[in-house]
Amino acid sequence: MTAGGASLNWEAPALVLSASLFGEANALVHLFTSDHGVVHGLVRGGMGRRNAATWQPGNLVQARWHARLPEQLGSVSGEIIQANAARCLGSRLSLACLSSICAVTDSALPEGERYSGLFDDTGRVASLFGAESGEQATAFEMATLLRWERILLQDLGFALNLTECAVTGERADLVYLSPRTGRAVSRQGAGTWASRLLPLPGLFLNPEDTGIPADWSAGLRLTGHFLTRDVFGPLHRPLPAARIRLADIVQSLLSPHRQKPDLSGEES
């Protein structure tokens, strides 16, 4: 067993969270697996012409991990199962969503700890981005990402309580969330404190609701508040840059005075 709890040799499906150049053509990769959690390893030639496409963040690969000693950096090889990154290249927003969940997962989860349920959820969500195009697909992807962030918070022990109003106990007209307790608040219960509460988009309450850009922006602000305070704050880490870029893209959809942004994968 390694210090992180992973065995010295294993093979399993893994989601690529990040890949960086190590030496001339090798890749230092961070992978997310069902049984071993987040693991780090070295792919020899992983940044070479033949292999770079396999180790793109967001791809699902069949990974083989090996180390001779527990304290060693593991050696990784593998083949692609789902080319999620390539599928998202046609949509800037889809690629931003995929990049964000990878970066948030990579930064939030401790190395070597098992999160099997979250792995299944993350792999499923990653496979959905870029599968369709158009406004309905965009709304579906944003709602899916926001619900995934809520699941991540829950799995890390920071569940949001959206079942009833924290003030009145009523279950209807829940439109706010307390930034302190993470509990829902109704319109009536908010009263004069409404301006101090976080707007609660309906997509968190209704699985059929995918929202509009204002809802996505409010949702990112809501989950971002708890990610920053409860997940990354104790680790002394900022919100990942990919998550900030996603919020910026969504914010650009709200401005009536700016030209509608190009969400395709092509640079203008």
Secondary structure, 3 states (H helix, E strand, C coil): CCCCCCCCEEEEEEEEEEEEEECCCEEEEEEEECCCEEEEEEECCCCCCCCCCCCCCCCEEEEEEECCCCCCCEEEEEEEEECHHHHHHHEHHHHHHHHHHHHHHHHHCCECCCCHHHHHHHHHHHCCCCCCCCHHHHHHHHHHHHHHHHHHHHHCCCCCECCCCCCCCCCCCEEEECCCCCEEEEHHHHHHHHHHCEECCHHHCCCCCCCCHHHHHHHHHHHHHHHHHHHHCCCCCCCCHHHHHHHHHHHHCCCCCCCCCCCECCCC
